[in-house]
């Protein structure tokens, strides 16, 4: 697939990121079909001009696979493996057609804790959480499937995503923001629009078996970002709590367990990709401007 060809995109997992990718396909003059088991979600996607199907409808899924030049898997893995691979493998085998590109959305949780050190695509995978271990398995299964069926599969390891409606700004505005200080803890993040641009850059330059980290250029502690967001909104600093406070969710504790810096150099070099929002400051300022428009 080249950059000039309008994509015919199938997204397995029509959530926040999947929707953003589908809308970008429409913007480029292509079409997109997204999966969701929720009828209300499918109706909302259809209202935006996106195709929406139930992944349990085998005939509809097979038709979507047959018409897709690119397939993106956004659904998280289950204990038994990737639901996208389980559902799509029979359709791919039966369709007799092969997409130009398959992208599996993974997580930087596959690297585990680096004690603030750097992680690159070829760094050892050392997942410290159950979720990270499932991602490692799903990555391996997709790469094996790609080799076995002659498919062009790429992996995308993402840190914490933020964007419209999902950022520290929203938590500050609704009063749910908290500051947790953990000395030495640092991580990257990435704006959802930058993820989407990276995915489409890969569609234009597919590399079978490649893995890419899509992230911003500036790792930063979570407390620094939250304080910066509060200053930009002119709001009081949110309350500080300890990591072992009962109000801190298990998911948040897992988040703070890891500390690492991520490099996006490979995506820049091989895909010609550059984040539009290279730091958290750029991304939050853009969200503030959009909210004032």
Buried (B, 14 or more C-beta within 10 A) or exposed (E): BEEEBBBBBBBBBBBBBBBBBBBBBBEBEBBBBBBBEEEEBBEBBEEEEBBBBBBEEEEBBBBBBBBBBBBBBBBBBEEEBBBBBEBBBEBBEEBEEBBBBBBBBBBBBBBBBBEBEEBBBEBEBBBBBEBBBBBBBBBEBBBEBBEEEEBBBBBBBBBBBBBBEBBBBBBBBEEEBBBBBBEEBBBBBBBBBBBBBBBBBBBBBBBBEBBBBBBBBBBBBBBEBBBBBBEBBEBEEBEEBEBEEEEBEEEBEBBBBBBBBBBBEBBBEBBEBBBEBBBBBBBBBBBBEEEEE
